[in-house]
């Protein structure tokens, strides 16, 4: 569902997937979601794929596929100088990435943060020359609508920068814990750089403009949820007998399939309406 929300925005790319029945050695083992991985590719994150010799000039400017994650468990990584955010290099990977490339990107982020958190940051707004603010607005909508709080840590937050381009938010990833639950409040308004971004009237105007453009697409999501429920209803009955849910994370684990779907729809619609009011009132 979140990927469908993302496809209604201007993000460069969103993973595609399908629900599938898995049969292993002649035995049905349940319903799974078969999904594309995030990687640089002409049909996925379509940015320049760097080589070991791309260490200077225009060549060193991209492309970079980054993940912000507190696990901080990739080989090549750094923490940003001002915000101490955990940036990890997904691509170029450890077999390709050169020290010059790591230094370039780390300096890029540290320079952007220095501009963003300077006392006089709104006079010339130099930071905006480093971030694609429309993509950051769209990415924020998705996480707010899905109620995914992981950017607050952060975890599983992807960004990418193409050659001779600025940093863009996305793709989106990892929507499970606590998502689409009832309740209306901001989920990630202060995550990563958003606490600062929302202090910039120019960014607020971008948010309001993008919301006006994208809202009609967001309003199609309840029908999409119901259409997926129709497809998976019989499969769910079989799957739940194979894999009973023992966790108590999202609050719908003991509900019937129909009640869980209805709760998901109503929770989404309430958050959409609430967010519309908040954004229009900014």
Secondary structure, 3 states (H helix, E strand, C coil): CHHHHHHCCCCCCCCCEEEEEEEECCEEEEEEEEECCCCECCCCECCCCCCCCCCCHHHHHCCEEEEECCCCCCCCEEECCCCCCEEEEEECCCCCCCHHHHHHHHHHHHHHHHHHCCCCHHHHCHHHHCECHHHHHHHHHHHHHHCCHHHHCCCCEEEEECCCCCEEECCCCCCCCCCCCCCCCCCCCCCCCHHHHCCCHHHHHHHHHHHHHHHHHHCCHHHHHHHHHHHHHHHHHHHHHHCCCCCCCCCCCCCCHHHHHHHHHHHHHHHHHHHHHHHHCC
